[in-house]
Amino acid sequence: MKNGLMIDMDGVIYAGDELIKGAEKFVRQMLDKKINFVFLSNNSQRSRREAVEKLAKVGIEGISEAHIYTSAMATASFLKDEFPGCTAFVLGEGGLLKSLKHAGIKVVDKKPDFVILGEGHEFDLKTVHKAVDMILAGARFIATNRDPSPRKEGWNNLGIAATAAMIEEGSGREAFVIGKPSPIMMRYASAYMKLSPMQTTVLGDTMETDIQAGVYMGYKTVLVLSGITSKDQLHHYGYRPSLVVDSVSDIKFPLEWWK
């Protein structure tokens, strides 16, 4: 049976600009064994090329754009399948705009079918007001993800959750979220990898996104403790990972449930 891995990056492969110990060997092992894997990112701003460059910067070589799957790609695929020919007003940049263009979604400034919220630094409160007005006028509201603010002093990005909450309060409409832990992104990523749920394992450092997403889909899940989750927090959740390890350096192939 063919098996594959969907892998988070930040907290699993690197932390900020620092490579997590053992990550380079882990990725090299997957490449050498020809394991089917993608790096699954909720970040809709970063393009696939930029994600590859980020990995190379921290010391991970041999990764191609084909190894990257983002919430921007899932958002574009969803719209192409469910609302072909639709238009969108976009609060976002880079990878999101490229993915929408590739899917044939026209980006407009007036009377859009959708307001789409992604990461970005170039939109201001005036743009948020415009988005609210468009939703009140009938546009549907989609968020590429609902990642929270890092809550670090000096951080220059509030996080989509904060901006989405502002638009939701102003419009009275809740965003439809595409990225992890939504099954939408996981389903499109599975199709991209040509995997069934029984063949898929999610590897991440966050219970609320990576592990919960895998549980929703019936995937096996691996939690690494090299990111934001500690072992003593696991009893807070009504679900659990299939496997808990300190870092990717502790993962051996084949995984115990691969047959």
C-alpha positions in Angstrom: 0.0 0.0 0.0 1.2 3.4 -0.9 1.5 5.8 2.1 2.3 9.4 2.6 3.0 12.3 5.0 1.5 15.7 5.3 4.0 17.7 7.3 3.8 21.1 9.0 6.9 23.2 8.7 7.2 25.8 11.5 7.8 24.0 14.8 8.5 20.7 13.0 11.3 21.4 10.5 12.4 24.9 11.7 11.7 27.4 14.5 11.8 30.9 13.0 15.1 30.9 11.2 16.7 28.0 13.0 16.7 24.4 11.8 15.3 21.9 14.3 17.9 19.3 15.2 17.6 16.2 13.1 15.2 17.8 10.5 17.7 17.7 7.6 18.4 14.0 8.2 14.6 13.3 8.4 13.9 15.0 5.1 16.9 13.4 3.4 15.6 10.0 4.6 12.2 10.7 3.0 13.8 11.7 -0.3 16.1 8.7 -0.4 13.3 6.3 0.4 11.0 8.0 -2.2 8.3 8.6 0.4 5.3 10.5 -0.8 5.2 13.7 1.3 4.2 17.3 1.1 4.8 20.3 3.4 1.3 21.4 4.3 1.2 25.1 5.1 -1.7 27.3 6.3 0.3 30.4 5.2 -1.5 31.7 2.1 0.9 34.6 1.6 4.0 32.6 0.8 4.2 31.1 -2.7 5.5 27.6 -3.2 8.8 29.0 -4.5 9.2 31.1 -1.4 8.4 28.1 0.8 11.2 26.1 -1.0 13.6 29.1 -0.6 12.7 29.3 3.2 13.5 25.6 3.6 16.8 26.0 1.7 17.7 29.0 3.8 17.5 26.9 7.0 19.4 24.0 5.4 16.8 21.7 3.8 17.9 20.9 0.2 16.3 18.8 -2.5 12.8 20.1 -2.0 10.8 21.2 -5.1 7.6 23.2 -5.4 5.8 19.9 -5.9 6.5 19.2 -2.2 4.5 22.2 -1.1 0.7 22.5 -0.6 -0.8 25.6 0.9 -4.1 27.0 2.0 -4.0 29.4 -0.9 -3.9 26.4 -3.3 -6.8 24.7 -1.5 -8.8 28.0 -1.5 -8.3 28.4 -5.3 -9.2 24.7 -6.0 -12.4 25.0 -3.9 -13.6 28.1 -5.7 -12.7 26.6 -9.1 -14.7 23.4 -8.3 -17.7 25.0 -6.5 -18.0 28.4 -8.1 -16.3 28.4 -11.5 -15.9 31.8 -13.1 -16.5 33.6 -9.8 -14.9 37.0 -8.9 -13.1 37.9 -5.6 -12.0 40.9 -3.6 -8.8 39.8 -1.9 -7.2 40.9 1.3 -4.0 39.0 0.8 -0.8 38.8 -1.2 1.8 36.7 -3.1 0.8 33.0 -3.0 -2.9 33.6 -2.7 -3.1 36.0 -5.7 -1.0 33.6 -7.8 -3.2 30.6 -6.9 -6.4 32.4 -7.6 -5.1 33.6 -11.0 -3.9 30.1 -11.9 -7.4 28.8 -11.0 -9.1 31.4 -13.3 -10.6 33.4 -10.4 -10.8 37.0 -11.4 -9.7 39.5 -8.7 -11.9 42.7 -8.7 -12.4 45.9 -6.7 -16.1 46.2 -7.0 -19.1 43.9 -6.6 -17.2 40.6 -6.0 -18.9 37.2 -5.5 -16.4 36.6 -2.7 -14.3 38.5 -0.1 -11.2 36.4 0.5 -9.0 37.0 3.5 -5.4 35.8 3.6 -2.2 36.9 5.3 -0.8 40.3 4.2 0.9 43.5 5.3 -0.4 45.8 2.5 -4.1 46.2 3.5 -5.3 48.7 6.1 -8.4 49.6 8.0 -9.9 51.3 5.0 -9.6 48.0 3.0 -11.2 46.1 5.9 -14.2 48.6 5.8 -14.5 48.0 2.1 -14.6 44.3 2.6 -17.3 44.6 5.2 -19.4 46.7 2.9 -19.0 44.2 0.1 -20.1 41.4 2.4 -23.1 43.4 3.6 -23.9 43.9 -0.1 -24.1 40.2 -0.7 -20.5 38.9 -1.2 -19.6 35.5 0.5 -16.8 35.6 3.0 -13.9 33.1 2.9 -10.7 33.0 5.1 -7.8 30.9 3.9 -7.1 30.0 7.5 -7.8 31.1 11.0 -4.4 31.1 12.5 -4.1 33.2 15.7 -1.7 36.0 16.4 1.8 34.9 17.6 1.2 37.4 20.5 4.9 38.5 20.5 6.0 42.0 21.1 7.1 43.7 17.9 5.3 41.2 15.6 4.1 42.9 12.4 1.3 40.5 11.6 -1.8 40.3 13.8 -2.8 36.9 12.4 -5.8 36.1 10.3 -8.0 35.3 13.3 -7.8 38.9 14.5 -8.7 40.4 11.1 -11.4 37.8 10.5 -13.0 38.7 13.8 -13.1 42.3 12.9 -14.8 41.7 9.5 -17.2 39.2 11.1 -18.2 41.7 13.8 -18.7 44.4 11.2 -20.6 42.3 8.7 -22.4 39.9 11.0 -21.2 37.0 8.7 -18.9 34.2 9.8 -16.0 33.4 7.5 -15.9 30.0 5.8 -12.4 28.7 6.6 -10.5 26.6 4.2 -7.1 25.9 5.9 -6.2 23.5 8.7 -8.1 22.1 10.6 -10.8 22.3 8.0 -11.5 19.1 6.2 -11.6 21.2 3.0 -7.8 21.7 2.9 -7.1 18.1 4.0 -9.4 16.7 1.3 -7.8 18.7 -1.5 -4.3 17.9 -0.2 -5.1 14.2 -0.2 -6.3 14.5 -3.8 -3.1 16.3 -4.7 -1.1 13.5 -3.2 -3.4 10.8 -4.6 -3.9 9.2 -1.2 -6.8 7.7 0.7 -7.4 8.4 4.4 -6.0 5.0 5.3 -2.7 5.9 3.5 -2.3 9.4 5.1 -0.4 10.5 8.1 -0.3 14.1 9.4 2.8 15.3 11.2 2.7 18.6 13.2 3.4 20.4 16.4 -0.1 22.0 17.0 -3.0 20.0 18.4 -5.6 22.6 17.3 -4.6 22.6 13.6 -2.4 19.7 12.5 -3.6 16.9 14.8 -7.3 18.0 14.9 -7.3 18.2 11.1 -6.0 14.6 10.9 -8.5 13.4 13.4 -11.4 15.0 11.4 -10.3 13.1 8.3 -9.5 9.7 10.0 -5.8 10.0 9.3 -3.0 8.8 11.5 -1.3 11.6 13.3 2.1 12.3 14.7 2.7 15.1 17.2 6.2 16.5 17.6 7.1 18.3 20.9 9.6 20.6 19.1 7.1 23.3 18.5 4.3 24.9 20.6 2.8 21.9 22.3 4.2 20.3 25.5 3.4 16.8 26.7 1.7 18.0 29.8 -0.9 19.8 27.7 -2.2 16.7 25.9 -4.9 16.0 28.6 -6.6 19.3 27.7 -7.9 17.8 24.5 -10.8 15.4 23.7 -8.7 13.7 21.1 -5.1 12.4 20.9 -2.3 11.8 18.4 -1.5 8.3 17.1 2.1 8.9 18.1 4.0 11.5 20.2 7.7 12.1 19.7 10.2 14.8 20.9 11.2 15.7 17.3 11.3 14.4 13.8 14.7 12.9 14.6 12.8 10.2 16.6 10.7 9.1 13.6 11.7 5.9 11.9 10.5 4.5 8.6 8.4 2.7 7.9 5.9 3.9 10.4 4.3 1.2 12.5 0.9 1.5 10.8 2.3 1.4 7.3 1.7 -1.9 5.6 
